[in-house]
């Protein structure tokens, strides 16, 4: 209910949904760098995979030589060679 109200409020006032709803924002620079905003927490991390909890679900990144270049507050920079990016189904 609260999320639906926030979405309607964002639409009515033409506010950015990602800011009002804390939605993840993914910005890719080719296949080698990603800036991920509105990160809640890092679930798993290896050189070949990352799983990141966001308000919208679990973001999964697979690749090679993955590293976290920077992590400030809710923004994370990931570098490496990305092979796949997707959302995992959450079981509640």
C-alpha positions as CSV (number, residue, x, y, z in Angstrom):
1,X,0.0,0.0,0.0
2,X,2.7,2.5,1.0
3,X,4.7,1.7,-2.1
4,X,1.7,2.2,-4.4
5,X,1.0,5.6,-2.7
6,X,4.6,6.6,-3.1
7,X,4.5,5.6,-6.8
8,X,1.3,7.6,-7.3
9,X,2.8,10.6,-5.5
10,X,5.9,10.5,-7.7
11,X,3.8,10.3,-10.8
12,X,1.5,13.2,-9.7
13,X,4.4,15.6,-8.9
14,X,6.7,14.3,-11.7
15,X,9.3,13.2,-9.2
16,X,12.0,10.6,-10.1
17,X,10.7,7.2,-9.0
18,X,14.1,5.9,-8.2
19,X,14.5,8.7,-5.5
20,X,11.0,8.4,-4.1
21,X,10.9,4.6,-4.0
22,X,14.6,4.0,-3.4
23,X,14.7,1.9,-6.6
24,X,18.0,0.6,-7.8
25,X,19.7,2.6,-10.6
26,X,22.2,0.7,-12.7
27,X,24.6,2.5,-15.0
28,X,26.9,0.5,-17.2
29,X,30.0,1.8,-18.9
30,X,30.4,-0.9,-21.5
31,X,31.0,-4.4,-20.2
32,X,33.7,-3.4,-17.7
33,X,32.2,-1.0,-15.1
34,X,28.8,-0.6,-13.4
35,X,27.6,2.0,-10.9
36,X,24.8,0.6,-8.8
37,X,22.8,3.0,-6.7
38,X,20.4,2.3,-3.8
39,X,22.3,-0.8,-2.6
40,X,21.0,-2.3,0.7
41,X,23.7,-4.9,1.3
42,X,26.2,-7.2,-0.4
43,X,25.1,-10.8,0.0
44,X,27.9,-12.7,-1.7
45,X,31.1,-11.7,-3.5
46,X,33.7,-13.7,-5.4
47,X,35.9,-12.8,-8.4
48,X,33.2,-14.3,-10.7
49,X,29.9,-13.4,-9.1
50,X,28.2,-10.8,-7.0
51,X,24.8,-10.8,-5.3
52,X,23.4,-7.5,-4.1
53,X,20.3,-6.9,-2.1
54,X,18.2,-3.9,-3.3
55,X,14.8,-2.8,-2.3
56,X,13.5,-4.2,-5.6
57,X,15.1,-7.7,-5.1
58,X,18.5,-9.4,-5.5
59,X,20.7,-8.2,-8.3
60,X,23.0,-11.0,-9.6
61,X,26.2,-10.2,-11.6
62,X,28.4,-12.9,-13.2
63,X,31.7,-12.2,-14.9
64,X,35.5,-12.4,-14.6
65,X,37.9,-10.5,-12.4
66,X,35.0,-8.8,-10.6
67,X,36.0,-6.3,-8.0
68,X,34.3,-3.6,-5.9
69,X,36.1,-0.4,-6.9
70,X,34.2,1.9,-4.5
71,X,31.3,1.6,-2.1
72,X,30.0,4.7,-0.4
73,X,26.7,4.8,1.5
74,X,24.2,3.2,-1.0
75,X,26.3,3.5,-4.2
76,X,28.7,0.7,-5.4
77,X,31.1,0.7,-8.3
78,X,31.9,-2.8,-9.7
79,X,34.6,-3.4,-12.3
80,X,35.6,-6.5,-14.3
81,X,34.3,-8.2,-17.4
82,X,30.5,-8.7,-17.1
83,X,29.0,-11.9,-18.6
84,X,25.4,-11.6,-17.3
85,X,23.3,-9.4,-15.1
86,X,19.9,-10.3,-13.8
87,X,17.3,-10.4,-11.0
88,X,16.8,-13.4,-8.8
89,X,13.4,-14.5,-7.7
90,X,13.0,-13.9,-4.0
91,X,11.2,-16.4,-1.9
92,X,9.2,-14.8,0.9
